[in-house]
Amino acid sequence: METRFKVRMSQSDVHYAGGLVDGARILQLFGDAATELLIAYDGDEGLFRAYSSVDFLFPVYAGDFLEIVARITSVGNTSREMSFEAWKVISPLPEKGETAAQVLENPQLVCKAVGTCVTPKEKQRISHDE
């Protein structure tokens, strides 16, 4: 199971000098994707338990558009392991003008992570029995 959505990073997402977006903002987007997957899979928002890995690969700036991709990769009794990716798909071009931007021919993977979410058995409303 997979979900995808795009979001633009704004000035309100900036945490550091030079318009740099805080990595915690990307993790928040991963959490939103996890919630969507859990609702679709279990009929409940569940809980994010832990990340087993997070890799910030490239900086993200205000004006960048990210595509968030999340997949359920493994299902246990109550646990759901997920993989997450954040791809930069559009970047501003301030040197060309204050509103100039470009769609990236080759989107850039800026962050990837693996995490585990839990939906307690009593909260699972969708049956996956064979």
LUMROKOL-335700 format. One record per residue: residue in three letters; x, y, z of N, C-alpha, C in turn. Coordinates in steps of 0.02 Angstrom, whole numbers, m for minus. Example, Ala and Ser with C-alpha at 12.3 -4.5 7.8 and 13.67 -1.06 7.14 Angstrom:
REM LUMROKOL-335700
site type = ALA | n_u = 660 | n_v = m284 | n_w = 390 | ca_u = 615 | ca_v = m225 | ca_w = 390 | c_u = 660 | c_v = m165 | c_w = 390
site type = SER | n_u = 642 | n_v = m112 | n_w = 354 | ca_u = 684 | ca_v = m53 | ca_w = 357 | c_u = 645 | c_v = 2 | c_w = 394
This chain:
REM LUMROKOL-335700
site type = MET | n_u = 42 | n_v = m58 | n_w = 0 | ca_u = 0 | ca_v = 0 | ca_w = 0 | c_u = 45 | c_v = 62 | c_w = 0
site type = GLU | n_u = 24 | n_v = 113 | n_w = m37 | ca_u = 66 | ca_v = 173 | ca_w = m46 | c_u = 22 | c_v = 235 | c_w = m45
site type = THR | n_u = 51 | n_v = 290 | n_w = m24 | ca_u = 20 | ca_v = 356 | ca_w = m30 | c_u = 72 | c_v = 405 | c_w = m56
site type = ARG | n_u = 48 | n_v = 456 | n_w = m91 | ca_u = 91 | ca_v = 509 | ca_w = m118 | c_u = 54 | c_v = 575 | c_w = m112
site type = PHE | n_u = 90 | n_v = 627 | n_w = m96 | ca_u = 62 | ca_v = 694 | ca_w = m100 | c_u = 118 | c_v = 745 | c_w = m108
site type = LYS | n_u = 100 | n_v = 803 | n_w = m135 | ca_u = 149 | ca_v = 856 | ca_w = m145 | c_u = 132 | c_v = 915 | c_w = m100
site type = VAL | n_u = 185 | n_v = 948 | n_w = m77 | ca_u = 176 | ca_v = 1006 | ca_w = m33 | c_u = 232 | c_v = 1056 | c_w = m46
site type = ARG | n_u = 215 | n_v = 1119 | n_w = m43 | ca_u = 264 | ca_v = 1173 | ca_w = m52 | c_u = 290 | c_v = 1195 | c_w = 15
site type = MET | n_u = 355 | n_v = 1201 | n_w = 22 | ca_u = 386 | ca_v = 1227 | ca_w = 82 | c_u = 381 | c_v = 1303 | c_w = 79
site type = SER | n_u = 358 | n_v = 1333 | n_w = 134 | ca_u = 347 | ca_v = 1405 | ca_w = 135 | c_u = 395 | c_v = 1438 | c_w = 185
site type = GLN | n_u = 390 | n_v = 1504 | n_w = 189 | ca_u = 431 | ca_v = 1541 | ca_w = 237 | c_u = 416 | c_v = 1518 | c_w = 309
site type = SER | n_u = 355 | n_v = 1496 | n_w = 322 | ca_u = 338 | ca_v = 1474 | ca_w = 390 | c_u = 372 | c_v = 1408 | c_w = 407
site type = ASP | n_u = 398 | n_v = 1372 | n_w = 357 | ca_u = 434 | ca_v = 1309 | ca_w = 369 | c_u = 508 | c_v = 1320 | c_w = 381
site type = VAL | n_u = 531 | n_v = 1382 | n_w = 368 | ca_u = 602 | ca_v = 1398 | ca_w = 376 | c_u = 620 | c_v = 1402 | c_w = 450
site type = HIS | n_u = 677 | n_v = 1372 | n_w = 466 | ca_u = 701 | ca_v = 1372 | ca_w = 536 | c_u = 772 | c_v = 1399 | c_w = 541
site type = TYR | n_u = 807 | n_v = 1400 | n_w = 486 | ca_u = 878 | ca_v = 1421 | ca_w = 487 | c_u = 890 | c_v = 1476 | c_w = 436
site type = ALA | n_u = 947 | n_v = 1508 | n_w = 443 | ca_u = 966 | ca_v = 1562 | ca_w = 397 | c_u = 968 | c_v = 1536 | c_w = 325
site type = GLY | n_u = 958 | n_v = 1582 | n_w = 279 | ca_u = 962 | ca_v = 1564 | ca_w = 208 | c_u = 900 | c_v = 1528 | c_w = 182
site type = GLY | n_u = 846 | n_v = 1529 | n_w = 221 | ca_u = 784 | ca_v = 1498 | ca_w = 198 | c_u = 783 | c_v = 1423 | c_w = 205
site type = LEU | n_u = 828 | n_v = 1395 | n_w = 245 | ca_u = 833 | ca_v = 1323 | ca_w = 254 | c_u = 776 | c_v = 1296 | c_w = 298
site type = VAL | n_u = 743 | n_v = 1244 | n_w = 273 | ca_u = 687 | ca_v = 1213 | ca_w = 309 | c_u = 714 | c_v = 1163 | c_w = 359
site type = ASP | n_u = 683 | n_v = 1162 | n_w = 418 | ca_u = 700 | ca_v = 1116 | ca_w = 472 | c_u = 684 | c_v = 1044 | c_w = 451
site type = GLY | n_u = 729 | n_v = 998 | n_w = 464 | ca_u = 717 | ca_v = 927 | ca_w = 449 | c_u = 657 | c_v = 900 | c_w = 485
site type = ALA | n_u = 640 | n_v = 927 | n_w = 543 | ca_u = 582 | ca_v = 905 | ca_w = 581 | c_u = 518 | c_v = 916 | c_w = 540
site type = ARG | n_u = 517 | n_v = 966 | n_w = 497 | ca_u = 458 | ca_v = 977 | ca_w = 454 | c_u = 448 | c_v = 918 | c_w = 407
site type = ILE | n_u = 501 | n_v = 891 | n_w = 381 | ca_u = 495 | ca_v = 833 | ca_w = 336 | c_u = 470 | c_v = 772 | c_w = 375
site type = LEU | n_u = 495 | n_v = 764 | n_w = 436 | ca_u = 470 | ca_v = 708 | ca_w = 477 | c_u = 396 | c_v = 717 | c_w = 494
site type = GLN | n_u = 374 | n_v = 778 | n_w = 502 | ca_u = 303 | ca_v = 791 | ca_w = 513 | c_u = 262 | c_v = 768 | c_w = 452
site type = LEU | n_u = 288 | n_v = 782 | n_w = 392 | ca_u = 254 | ca_v = 759 | ca_w = 331 | c_u = 253 | c_v = 683 | c_w = 327
site type = PHE | n_u = 307 | n_v = 651 | n_w = 347 | ca_u = 308 | ca_v = 577 | ca_w = 349 | c_u = 255 | c_v = 552 | c_w = 398
site type = GLY | n_u = 247 | n_v = 585 | n_w = 454 | ca_u = 196 | ca_v = 566 | ca_w = 502 | c_u = 126 | c_v = 572 | c_w = 473
site type = ASP | n_u = 114 | n_v = 625 | n_w = 434 | ca_u = 49 | ca_v = 633 | ca_w = 401 | c_u = 37 | c_v = 576 | c_w = 352
site type = ALA | n_u = 89 | n_v = 558 | n_w = 314 | ca_u = 82 | ca_v = 503 | ca_w = 266 | c_u = 68 | c_v = 437 | c_w = 303
site type = ALA | n_u = 102 | n_v = 426 | n_w = 359 | ca_u = 91 | ca_v = 365 | ca_w = 398 | c_u = 19 | c_v = 362 | c_w = 423
site type = THR | n_u = m7 | n_v = 418 | n_w = 446 | ca_u = m76 | ca_v = 421 | ca_w = 470 | c_u = m125 | c_v = 403 | c_w = 414
site type = GLU | n_u = m113 | n_v = 431 | n_w = 354 | ca_u = m156 | ca_v = 415 | ca_w = 297 | c_u = m155 | c_v = 340 | c_w = 281
site type = LEU | n_u = m95 | n_v = 311 | n_w = 282 | ca_u = m89 | ca_v = 239 | ca_w = 267 | c_u = m125 | c_v = 197 | c_w = 320
site type = LEU | n_u = m117 | n_v = 215 | n_w = 383 | ca_u = m149 | ca_v = 177 | ca_w = 436 | c_u = m225 | c_v = 181 | c_w = 432
site type = ILE | n_u = m251 | n_v = 239 | n_w = 416 | ca_u = m323 | ca_v = 246 | ca_w = 409 | c_u = m348 | c_v = 202 | c_w = 351
site type = ALA | n_u = m312 | n_v = 203 | n_w = 295 | ca_u = m332 | ca_v = 162 | ca_w = 238 | c_u = m326 | c_v = 88 | c_w = 253
site type = TYR | n_u = m274 | n_v = 68 | n_w = 290 | ca_u = m262 | ca_v = m3 | ca_w = 303 | c_u = m303 | c_v = m31 | c_w = 361
site type = ASP | n_u = m306 | n_v = 8 | n_w = 416 | ca_u = m338 | ca_v = m16 | ca_w = 477 | c_u = m404 | c_v = 18 | c_w = 495
site type = GLY | n_u = m418 | n_v = 75 | n_w = 464 | ca_u = m477 | ca_v = 113 | ca_w = 485 | c_u = m466 | c_v = 151 | c_w = 549
site type = ASP | n_u = m403 | n_v = 165 | n_w = 566 | ca_u = m386 | ca_v = 200 | ca_w = 627 | c_u = m319 | c_v = 236 | c_w = 617
site type = GLU | n_u = m311 | n_v = 292 | n_w = 650 | ca_u = m249 | ca_v = 331 | ca_w = 642 | c_u = m187 | c_v = 296 | c_w = 671
site type = GLY | n_u = m196 | n_v = 251 | n_w = 718 | ca_u = m139 | ca_v = 217 | ca_w = 748 | c_u = m92 | c_v = 265 | c_w = 782
site type = LEU | n_u = m32 | n_v = 241 | n_w = 797 | ca_u = 20 | ca_v = 280 | ca_w = 831 | c_u = 87 | c_v = 268 | c_w = 797
site type = PHE | n_u = 127 | n_v = 321 | n_w = 791 | ca_u = 195 | ca_v = 313 | ca_w = 766 | c_u = 238 | c_v = 291 | c_w = 825
site type = ARG | n_u = 270 | n_v = 234 | n_w = 819 | ca_u = 310 | ca_v = 207 | ca_w = 874 | c_u = 382 | c_v = 231 | c_w = 872
site type = ALA | n_u = 416 | n_v = 223 | n_w = 813 | ca_u = 487 | ca_v = 240 | ca_w = 810 | c_u = 511 | c_v = 242 | c_w = 738
site type = TYR | n_u = 563 | n_v = 280 | n_w = 728 | ca_u = 601 | ca_v = 277 | ca_w = 666 | c_u = 662 | c_v = 232 | c_w = 678
site type = SER | n_u = 675 | n_v = 186 | n_w = 632 | ca_u = 736 | ca_v = 146 | ca_w = 638 | c_u = 793 | c_v = 177 | c_w = 599
site type = SER | n_u = 776 | n_v = 221 | n_w = 551 | ca_u = 828 | ca_v = 258 | ca_w = 515 | c_u = 797 | c_v = 321 | c_w = 485
site type = VAL | n_u = 837 | n_v = 374 | n_w = 484 | ca_u = 819 | ca_v = 436 | ca_w = 451 | c_u = 882 | c_v = 463 | c_w = 419
site type = ASP | n_u = 879 | n_v = 477 | n_w = 355 | ca_u = 937 | ca_v = 504 | ca_w = 319 | c_u = 916 | c_v = 568 | c_w = 284
site type = PHE | n_u = 946 | n_v = 624 | n_w = 306 | ca_u = 936 | ca_v = 688 | ca_w = 272 | c_u = 992 | c_v = 693 | c_w = 221
site type = LEU | n_u = 975 | n_v = 695 | n_w = 157 | ca_u = 1024 | ca_v = 689 | ca_w = 104 | c_u = 1042 | c_v = 755 | c_w = 71
site type = PHE | n_u = 995 | n_v = 801 | n_w = 65 | ca_u = 1006 | ca_v = 866 | ca_w = 34 | c_u = 964 | c_v = 918 | c_w = 69
site type = PRO | n_u = 985 | n_v = 981 | n_w = 68 | ca_u = 946 | ca_v = 1034 | ca_w = 101 | c_u = 880 | c_v = 1048 | c_w = 63
site type = VAL | n_u = 832 | n_v = 1072 | n_w = 101 | ca_u = 767 | ca_v = 1093 | ca_w = 74 | c_u = 758 | c_v = 1166 | c_w = 94
site type = TYR | n_u = 733 | n_v = 1207 | n_w = 46 | ca_u = 726 | ca_v = 1278 | ca_w = 56 | c_u = 654 | c_v = 1300 | c_w = 45
site type = ALA | n_u = 637 | n_v = 1357 | n_w = 73 | ca_u = 571 | ca_v = 1387 | ca_w = 60 | c_u = 563 | c_v = 1393 | c_w = m16
site type = GLY | n_u = 505 | n_v = 1377 | n_w = m40 | ca_u = 491 | ca_v = 1379 | ca_w = m112 | c_u = 498 | c_v = 1313 | c_w = m147
site type = ASP | n_u = 534 | n_v = 1266 | n_w = m116 | ca_u = 540 | ca_v = 1199 | ca_w = m145 | c_u = 473 | c_v = 1162 | c_w = m139
site type = PHE | n_u = 457 | n_v = 1123 | n_w = m189 | ca_u = 400 | ca_v = 1078 | ca_w = m186 | c_u = 426 | c_v = 1008 | c_w = m174
site type = LEU | n_u = 398 | n_v = 974 | n_w = m125 | ca_u = 418 | ca_v = 905 | ca_w = m110 | c_u = 361 | c_v = 857 | c_w = m127
site type = GLU | n_u = 380 | n_v = 799 | n_w = m152 | ca_u = 332 | ca_v = 745 | ca_w = m159 | c_u = 349 | c_v = 694 | c_w = m104
site type = ILE | n_u = 301 | n_v = 680 | n_w = m62 | ca_u = 309 | ca_v = 633 | ca_w = m7 | c_u = 281 | c_v = 566 | c_w = m30
site type = VAL | n_u = 321 | n_v = 513 | n_w = m23 | ca_u = 300 | ca_v = 446 | ca_w = m43 | c_u = 309 | c_v = 401 | c_w = 19
site type = ALA | n_u = 256 | n_v = 365 | n_w = 36 | ca_u = 259 | ca_v = 320 | ca_w = 93 | c_u = 227 | c_v = 254 | c_w = 74
site type = ARG | n_u = 257 | n_v = 200 | n_w = 99 | ca_u = 233 | ca_v = 132 | ca_w = 84 | c_u = 233 | c_v = 90 | c_w = 148
site type = ILE | n_u = 181 | n_v = 48 | n_w = 154 | ca_u = 183 | ca_v = m4 | ca_w = 206 | c_u = 224 | c_v = m61 | c_w = 176
site type = THR | n_u = 278 | n_v = m79 | n_w = 210 | ca_u = 323 | ca_v = m130 | ca_w = 184 | c_u = 318 | c_v = m197 | c_w = 220
site type = SER | n_u = 289 | n_v = m196 | n_w = 281 | ca_u = 283 | ca_v = m257 | ca_w = 320 | c_u = 226 | c_v = m248 | c_w = 370
site type = VAL | n_u = 188 | n_v = m301 | n_w = 380 | ca_u = 131 | ca_v = m298 | ca_w = 426 | c_u = 136 | c_v = m354 | c_w = 477
site type = GLY | n_u = 133 | n_v = m335 | n_w = 541 | ca_u = 130 | ca_v = m384 | ca_w = 595 | c_u = 60 | c_v = m384 | c_w = 625
site type = ASN | n_u = 52 | n_v = m412 | n_w = 684 | ca_u = m12 | ca_v = m413 | ca_w = 718 | c_u = m40 | c_v = m343 | c_w = 730
site type = THR | n_u = 3 | n_v = m300 | n_w = 757 | ca_u = m17 | ca_v = m231 | ca_w = 770 | c_u = 31 | c_v = m181 | c_w = 739
site type = SER | n_u = 90 | n_v = m204 | n_w = 719 | ca_u = 141 | ca_v = m158 | ca_w = 692 | c_u = 138 | c_v = m156 | c_w = 616
site type = ARG | n_u = 154 | n_v = m97 | n_w = 590 | ca_u = 159 | ca_v = m87 | ca_w = 518 | c_u = 225 | c_v = m50 | c_w = 505
site type = GLU | n_u = 271 | n_v = m84 | n_w = 471 | ca_u = 334 | ca_v = m51 | ca_w = 452 | c_u = 322 | c_v = m13 | c_w = 388
site type = MET | n_u = 351 | n_v = 47 | n_w = 385 | ca_u = 341 | ca_v = 91 | ca_w = 328 | c_u = 407 | c_v = 121 | c_w = 305
site type = SER | n_u = 410 | n_v = 134 | n_w = 240 | ca_u = 466 | ca_v = 171 | ca_w = 212 | c_u = 440 | c_v = 238 | c_w = 188
site type = PHE | n_u = 483 | n_v = 289 | n_w = 193 | ca_u = 464 | ca_v = 357 | ca_w = 176 | c_u = 518 | c_v = 388 | c_w = 132
site type = GLU | n_u = 497 | n_v = 429 | n_w = 84 | ca_u = 543 | ca_v = 466 | ca_w = 42 | c_u = 515 | c_v = 536 | c_w = 32
site type = ALA | n_u = 559 | n_v = 585 | n_w = 31 | ca_u = 541 | ca_v = 654 | ca_w = 13 | c_u = 583 | c_v = 672 | c_w = m48
site type = TRP | n_u = 550 | n_v = 688 | n_w = m103 | ca_u = 582 | ca_v = 705 | ca_w = m166 | c_u = 570 | c_v = 778 | c_w = m182
site type = LYS | n_u = 624 | n_v = 816 | n_w = m195 | ca_u = 617 | ca_v = 885 | ca_w = m218 | c_u = 599 | c_v = 881 | c_w = m292
site type = VAL | n_u = 540 | n_v = 909 | n_w = m310 | ca_u = 516 | ca_v = 905 | ca_w = m379 | c_u = 514 | c_v = 973 | c_w = m414
site type = ILE | n_u = 512 | n_v = 1027 | n_w = m376 | ca_u = 513 | ca_v = 1095 | ca_w = m403 | c_u = 558 | c_v = 1137 | c_w = m359
site type = SER | n_u = 599 | n_v = 1179 | n_w = m391 | ca_u = 643 | ca_v = 1225 | ca_w = m354 | c_u = 633 | c_v = 1296 | c_w = m380
site type = PRO | n_u = 636 | n_v = 1345 | n_w = m336 | ca_u = 633 | ca_v = 1415 | ca_w = m359 | c_u = 698 | c_v = 1433 | c_w = m395
site type = LEU | n_u = 693 | n_v = 1483 | n_w = m438 | ca_u = 752 | ca_v = 1510 | ca_w = m474 | c_u = 757 | c_v = 1585 | c_w = m460
site type = PRO | n_u = 777 | n_v = 1604 | n_w = m400 | ca_u = 777 | ca_v = 1676 | ca_w = m383 | c_u = 822 | c_v = 1718 | c_w = m428
site type = GLU | n_u = 874 | n_v = 1687 | n_w = m456 | ca_u = 918 | ca_v = 1724 | ca_w = m501 | c_u = 884 | c_v = 1743 | c_w = m566
site type = LYS | n_u = 828 | n_v = 1710 | n_w = m582 | ca_u = 790 | ca_v = 1724 | ca_w = m644 | c_u = 731 | c_v = 1771 | c_w = m631
site type = GLY | n_u = 716 | n_v = 1783 | n_w = m568 | ca_u = 661 | ca_v = 1827 | ca_w = m549 | c_u = 629 | c_v = 1801 | c_w = m485
site type = GLU | n_u = 596 | n_v = 1846 | n_w = m450 | ca_u = 570 | ca_v = 1827 | ca_w = m384 | c_u = 515 | c_v = 1774 | c_w = m386
site type = THR | n_u = 482 | n_v = 1764 | n_w = m443 | ca_u = 430 | ca_v = 1713 | ca_w = m448 | c_u = 449 | c_v = 1656 | c_w = m495
site type = ALA | n_u = 511 | n_v = 1655 | n_w = m518 | ca_u = 533 | ca_v = 1603 | ca_w = m565 | c_u = 546 | c_v = 1537 | c_w = m528
site type = ALA | n_u = 528 | n_v = 1482 | n_w = m561 | ca_u = 539 | ca_v = 1415 | ca_w = m532 | c_u = 545 | c_v = 1365 | c_w = m589
site type = GLN | n_u = 569 | n_v = 1306 | n_w = m573 | ca_u = 575 | ca_v = 1254 | ca_w = m624 | c_u = 555 | c_v = 1186 | c_w = m597
site type = VAL | n_u = 521 | n_v = 1147 | n_w = m640 | ca_u = 508 | ca_v = 1077 | ca_w = m625 | c_u = 573 | c_v = 1040 | c_w = m637
site type = LEU | n_u = 596 | n_v = 1002 | n_w = m589 | ca_u = 660 | ca_v = 966 | ca_w = m596 | c_u = 652 | c_v = 907 | c_w = m643
site type = GLU | n_u = 694 | n_v = 904 | n_w = m694 | ca_u = 693 | ca_v = 848 | ca_w = m741 | c_u = 708 | c_v = 782 | c_w = m705
site type = ASN | n_u = 754 | n_v = 786 | n_w = m657 | ca_u = 770 | ca_v = 728 | ca_w = m615 | c_u = 758 | c_v = 747 | c_w = m542
site type = PRO | n_u = 699 | n_v = 728 | n_w = m516 | ca_u = 685 | ca_v = 744 | ca_w = m445 | c_u = 742 | c_v = 720 | c_w = m400
site type = GLN | n_u = 752 | n_v = 757 | n_w = m346 | ca_u = 808 | ca_v = 743 | ca_w = m300 | c_u = 781 | c_v = 713 | c_w = m235
site type = LEU | n_u = 805 | n_v = 654 | n_w = m216 | ca_u = 787 | ca_v = 624 | ca_w = m152 | c_u = 822 | c_v = 664 | c_w = m97
site type = VAL | n_u = 783 | n_v = 698 | n_w = m55 | ca_u = 813 | ca_v = 741 | ca_w = m4 | c_u = 811 | c_v = 709 | c_w = 66
site type = CYS | n_u = 766 | n_v = 661 | n_w = 76 | ca_u = 763 | ca_v = 627 | ca_w = 140 | c_u = 730 | c_v = 559 | c_w = 131
site type = LYS | n_u = 755 | n_v = 509 | n_w = 168 | ca_u = 723 | ca_v = 443 | ca_w = 169 | c_u = 724 | c_v = 418 | c_w = 240
site type = ALA | n_u = 674 | n_v = 376 | n_w = 256 | ca_u = 669 | ca_v = 351 | ca_w = 324 | c_u = 631 | c_v = 285 | c_w = 324
site type = VAL | n_u = 640 | n_v = 248 | n_w = 379 | ca_u = 603 | ca_v = 187 | ca_w = 392 | c_u = 575 | c_v = 194 | c_w = 463
site type = GLY | n_u = 511 | n_v = 177 | n_w = 471 | ca_u = 481 | ca_v = 184 | ca_w = 537 | c_u = 429 | c_v = 130 | c_w = 549
site type = THR | n_u = 409 | n_v = 125 | n_w = 612 | ca_u = 358 | ca_v = 76 | ca_w = 631 | c_u = 301 | c_v = 112 | c_w = 665
site type = CYS | n_u = 241 | n_v = 95 | n_w = 643 | ca_u = 180 | ca_v = 120 | ca_w = 673 | c_u = 142 | c_v = 61 | c_w = 703
site type = VAL | n_u = 98 | n_v = 77 | n_w = 751 | ca_u = 60 | ca_v = 25 | ca_w = 785 | c_u = m14 | c_v = 44 | c_w = 785
site type = THR | n_u = m55 | n_v = m4 | n_w = 768 | ca_u = m128 | ca_v = 4 | ca_w = 776 | c_u = m150 | c_v = m52 | c_w = 824
site type = PRO | n_u = m169 | n_v = m35 | n_w = 885 | ca_u = m191 | ca_v = m87 | ca_w = 932 | c_u = m246 | c_v = m129 | c_w = 901
site type = LYS | n_u = m246 | n_v = m193 | n_w = 917 | ca_u = m293 | ca_v = m241 | ca_w = 888 | c_u = m365 | c_v = m217 | c_w = 895
site type = GLU | n_u = m382 | n_v = m191 | n_w = 953 | ca_u = m451 | ca_v = m169 | ca_w = 965 | c_u = m471 | c_v = m107 | c_w = 924
site type = LYS | n_u = m422 | n_v = m73 | n_w = 895 | ca_u = m436 | ca_v = m14 | ca_w = 854 | c_u = m439 | c_v = m31 | c_w = 780
site type = GLN | n_u = m418 | n_v = m90 | n_w = 761 | ca_u = m417 | ca_v = m110 | ca_w = 690 | c_u = m489 | c_v = m126 | c_w = 668
site type = ARG | n_u = m515 | n_v = m84 | n_w = 624 | ca_u = m584 | ca_v = m92 | ca_w = 601 | c_u = m589 | c_v = m128 | c_w = 534
site type = ILE | n_u = m533 | n_v = m136 | n_w = 499 | ca_u = m533 | ca_v = m168 | ca_w = 433 | c_u = m499 | c_v = m235 | c_w = 440
site type = SER | n_u = m534 | n_v = m287 | n_w = 421 | ca_u = m507 | ca_v = m355 | ca_w = 426 | c_u = m466 | c_v = m372 | c_w = 364
site type = HIS | n_u = m408 | n_v = m404 | n_w = 375 | ca_u = m365 | ca_v = m425 | ca_w = 320 | c_u = m357 | c_v = m501 | c_w = 320
site type = ASP | n_u = m403 | n_v = m536 | n_w = 354 | ca_u = m401 | ca_v = m609 | ca_w = 356 | c_u = m413 | c_v = m637 | c_w = 286
site type = GLU | n_u = m378 | n_v = m690 | n_w = 271 | ca_u = m385 | ca_v = m722 | ca_w = 205 | c_u = m448 | c_v = m762 | c_w = 202
